Amino acid sequence: SQIPVRIGEVVLGKYVVERVIGNGSMGSLVAVRHQQLGELYAMKFLLPHLMLAEGGVERFMQEASTAVRLRSEHAVKVHDVGQLPNGAVYMLMEYVSGTDLQTWLTKRGPLPPRDAALYLMQACDAIGEAHALGIVHRDLKPANLLLATRANGTSCLKVLDFGISKNQRPDGYASSMTRTSAVMGSPHYMSPEQIRSAKYVGSSADIWSLGVVLHELLSGTTPFTGATLGELCEAILTQPPLPLPQ
């Protein structure tokens, strides 16, 4: 298993592992409950092969130090980060239950314009704060936007996974802890500049991705398509976006 803890195990002397939530591109996620407080948290572990990769642990720690600075209601809160005795690197986050927008689109189809606009504005709240701190998300897509419910019953969008975010240098270029050759982001949502070079990507790439997300929320399809990765990249670089349905 790629998850370094067992169900029922007590981690850090106070968190009981309850269940596995899932696996992502950067790590595995489990639900843990504080023994004394009874509070539920999400604990994320860096995947083993990424720990061994150059800069893997550094990038994971950056995600935590990045996310902990975000105060927006629409960014997932990070409470703690560290390393277990078995060497596993962890991040302790607020537990958020809900449905990501990719699942919503698959099950229910496009959203009403009012809802799509509301959710995009909530995502912009978190991303705008991140950009003000010099943080670029780089992988905005419906699967990374979780629709949760507040205590009063209203909907609240949460932006997930700053796992491949980069802090921008003052000159506007992103400080690279990843190799330029590494494919970062999801192709359908990548901006032209991100396709040309994953190394030099600024906040405008996130704005482009949010535009693609809005198009998909309204129409059910992304504005650029291609039968192969090469065709998709060519369309993003050279073609006008598909029109929204009238």
C-alpha positions as CSV (number, residue, x, y, z in Angstrom):
1,S,0.0,0.0,0.0
2,Q,1.1,3.6,-0.7
3,I,-0.5,4.8,2.5
4,P,2.0,4.7,5.4
5,V,-0.6,4.2,8.2
6,R,-3.2,1.6,9.1
7,I,-6.9,1.9,9.9
8,G,-7.2,2.2,13.7
9,E,-3.6,3.2,14.2
10,V,-3.0,6.2,16.6
11,V,-0.8,8.8,14.8
12,L,1.3,11.4,16.7
13,G,-0.2,10.0,20.0
14,K,-3.6,11.6,19.4
15,Y,-5.1,11.0,15.9
16,V,-6.9,7.8,15.2
17,V,-6.9,6.8,11.5
18,E,-10.5,6.1,10.5
19,R,-10.5,5.6,6.8
20,V,-8.8,6.2,3.5
21,I,-10.3,9.2,1.5
22,G,-8.3,8.7,-1.7
23,N,-5.1,9.1,-3.6
24,G,-4.0,12.1,-5.7
25,S,-1.1,13.0,-7.9
26,M,0.9,14.2,-5.0
27,G,-0.2,12.0,-2.1
28,S,-2.7,9.9,-0.3
29,L,-5.4,11.3,2.0
30,V,-6.9,9.7,5.2
31,A,-9.5,10.8,7.7
32,V,-8.2,11.0,11.3
33,R,-10.1,11.8,14.5
34,H,-8.5,13.6,17.5
35,Q,-8.9,11.2,20.4
36,Q,-9.6,13.9,23.1
37,L,-11.5,16.4,21.0
38,G,-13.4,14.1,18.7
39,E,-12.7,16.5,15.8
40,L,-12.2,15.0,12.3
41,Y,-9.3,16.1,10.2
42,A,-7.8,15.1,6.8
43,M,-4.2,13.9,6.9
44,K,-2.2,13.9,3.6
45,F,0.9,11.9,3.0
46,L,3.4,12.4,0.2
47,L,3.5,9.4,-2.1
48,P,6.7,7.3,-1.5
49,H,8.1,7.6,-5.0
50,L,7.8,11.4,-4.7
51,M,9.6,11.4,-1.4
52,L,12.5,9.7,-3.2
53,A,12.4,12.1,-6.1
54,E,14.6,15.2,-6.1
55,G,12.8,18.1,-4.5
56,G,9.7,15.9,-3.6
57,V,9.7,16.5,0.1
58,E,10.6,20.2,-0.4
59,R,7.7,20.6,-2.8
60,F,5.3,18.9,-0.4
61,M,6.5,21.1,2.5
62,Q,6.1,24.2,0.2
63,E,2.4,23.2,-0.3
64,A,1.9,23.3,3.4
65,S,3.8,26.5,4.1
66,T,1.9,28.1,1.1
67,A,-1.5,26.9,2.2
68,V,-1.1,27.8,5.9
69,R,-0.8,31.5,4.9
70,L,-4.2,31.5,3.1
71,R,-7.0,32.9,5.2
72,S,-9.8,32.7,2.6
73,E,-12.9,30.7,3.6
74,H,-12.5,29.1,0.1
75,A,-9.0,27.7,0.7
76,V,-8.6,24.4,2.7
77,K,-7.0,25.2,6.0
78,V,-3.7,23.6,6.9
79,H,-3.1,23.0,10.7
80,D,0.2,21.2,10.9
81,V,3.0,19.6,8.9
82,G,5.8,17.2,9.8
83,Q,7.3,13.8,9.5
84,L,6.2,10.5,11.2
85,P,8.7,8.2,12.9
86,N,8.4,5.9,9.9
87,G,9.6,8.7,7.7
88,A,6.3,9.5,6.1
89,V,5.8,13.3,5.5
90,Y,2.3,14.5,6.5
91,M,0.1,17.5,6.3
92,L,-2.8,17.9,8.7
93,M,-5.8,19.8,7.2
94,E,-9.4,20.6,7.9
95,Y,-11.7,17.9,6.9
96,V,-14.1,19.0,4.2
97,S,-16.9,16.8,2.9
98,G,-18.6,17.5,-0.4
99,T,-18.6,16.9,-4.1
100,D,-16.0,18.2,-6.5
101,L,-17.3,20.0,-9.6
102,Q,-16.0,17.4,-12.0
103,T,-18.2,14.7,-10.3
104,W,-21.1,17.2,-10.3
105,L,-20.7,17.8,-14.0
106,T,-20.4,14.1,-14.8
107,K,-23.6,13.3,-12.8
108,R,-25.8,16.4,-13.4
109,G,-24.4,18.2,-16.4
110,P,-23.9,22.0,-16.8
111,L,-24.8,24.4,-14.0
112,P,-27.2,27.3,-14.1
113,P,-25.3,30.5,-15.0
114,R,-26.1,32.0,-11.5
115,D,-24.5,29.0,-9.7
116,A,-21.6,28.8,-12.1
117,A,-20.8,32.5,-11.5
118,L,-21.2,32.2,-7.7
119,Y,-18.8,29.3,-7.5
120,L,-16.3,30.9,-9.8
121,M,-16.3,34.1,-7.7
122,Q,-15.7,32.0,-4.6
123,A,-12.7,30.3,-6.3
124,C,-11.5,33.7,-7.3
125,D,-11.6,34.8,-3.6
126,A,-9.0,32.1,-2.7
127,I,-6.9,32.4,-5.8
128,G,-6.9,36.2,-5.6
129,E,-5.5,36.0,-2.0
130,A,-2.9,33.4,-3.2
131,H,-1.8,35.7,-6.0
132,A,-1.4,38.6,-3.6
133,L,1.0,36.4,-1.6
134,G,2.9,35.5,-4.8
135,I,1.4,32.0,-5.0
136,V,0.3,30.4,-8.3
137,H,-1.9,27.3,-8.1
138,R,-1.1,26.0,-11.6
139,D,-3.6,23.1,-11.6
140,L,-7.1,24.7,-11.4
141,K,-9.8,22.4,-12.8
142,P,-13.3,21.2,-11.7
143,A,-11.8,18.2,-9.9
144,N,-9.8,20.6,-7.6
145,L,-12.9,22.6,-6.7
146,L,-14.9,21.0,-3.9
147,L,-18.5,22.0,-3.2
148,A,-19.1,21.9,0.5
149,T,-21.9,23.0,2.7
150,R,-21.6,25.5,5.5
151,A,-23.2,25.0,8.9
152,N,-26.1,27.2,7.9
153,G,-26.8,25.1,4.8
154,T,-25.4,27.4,2.1
155,S,-22.9,26.2,-0.5
156,C,-19.2,27.0,-0.1
157,L,-16.6,26.3,-2.8
158,K,-13.2,25.1,-1.6
159,V,-10.0,25.2,-3.7
160,L,-8.0,22.1,-3.2
161,D,-4.5,21.0,-3.9
162,F,-1.8,23.6,-4.1
163,G,0.6,20.6,-4.6
164,I,2.3,22.0,-7.7
165,S,2.0,25.7,-6.8
166,K,5.0,27.9,-7.1
167,N,6.0,31.0,-5.3
168,Q,6.8,33.8,-7.7
169,R,10.0,35.7,-7.6
170,P,9.8,39.5,-7.6
171,D,10.7,39.6,-11.3
172,G,7.5,37.7,-12.1
173,Y,9.1,34.4,-12.9
174,A,8.1,31.3,-10.9
175,S,10.9,29.9,-8.8
176,S,11.4,26.4,-10.1
177,M,11.7,23.5,-7.7
178,T,10.6,21.2,-10.6
179,R,12.3,20.3,-13.7
180,T,11.1,22.3,-16.8
181,S,10.5,18.9,-18.5
182,A,8.0,17.8,-15.9
183,V,4.4,18.0,-17.2
184,M,2.6,20.1,-14.6
185,G,-1.1,20.9,-14.6
186,S,-4.0,19.3,-16.6
187,P,-3.8,19.8,-20.4
188,H,-7.3,21.0,-21.0
189,Y,-7.0,23.8,-18.5
190,M,-3.4,24.9,-19.3
191,S,-2.7,28.3,-20.7
192,P,-0.7,28.9,-23.9
193,E,2.3,30.1,-21.9
194,Q,2.1,27.0,-19.6
195,I,2.2,24.8,-22.7
196,R,5.2,26.6,-24.1
197,S,7.1,26.4,-20.8
198,A,6.1,25.0,-17.5
199,K,9.0,26.9,-15.9
200,Y,7.9,30.5,-16.5
201,V,4.2,30.6,-15.4
202,G,2.6,33.5,-13.6
203,S,-0.8,34.3,-12.1
204,S,-2.2,34.8,-15.6
205,A,-2.1,31.0,-16.1
206,D,-4.6,30.6,-13.2
207,I,-6.9,33.2,-14.7
208,W,-6.9,31.4,-18.0
209,S,-7.7,28.1,-16.2
210,L,-10.6,29.7,-14.3
211,G,-12.0,30.9,-17.6
212,V,-11.8,27.3,-19.0
213,V,-13.5,26.0,-15.8
214,L,-16.3,28.6,-16.2
215,H,-16.8,27.6,-19.8
216,E,-17.1,23.9,-18.8
217,L,-19.5,24.7,-15.9
218,L,-21.8,26.5,-18.3
219,S,-21.5,24.1,-21.3
220,G,-20.4,20.8,-20.0
221,T,-17.3,20.8,-22.3
222,T,-13.9,22.6,-22.3
223,P,-13.4,25.3,-24.9
224,F,-10.5,23.5,-26.6
225,T,-10.5,19.9,-27.7
226,G,-8.2,17.5,-29.5
227,A,-8.0,13.7,-30.2
228,T,-4.4,13.7,-29.0
229,L,-2.4,15.7,-26.5
230,G,-0.6,17.3,-29.5
231,E,-3.9,18.3,-31.2
232,L,-5.2,19.7,-27.9
233,C,-2.1,21.8,-27.3
234,E,-2.2,23.0,-31.0
235,A,-5.8,24.1,-30.5
236,I,-5.1,26.0,-27.3
237,L,-2.1,27.8,-29.0
238,T,-3.7,28.6,-32.3
239,Q,-7.5,28.2,-32.4
240,P,-10.4,30.3,-31.1
241,P,-12.4,28.7,-28.2
242,L,-15.6,26.8,-29.0
243,P,-18.6,29.1,-28.6
244,L,-20.9,28.7,-25.6
245,P,-24.3,27.3,-26.4
246,Q,-27.0,30.0,-26.9
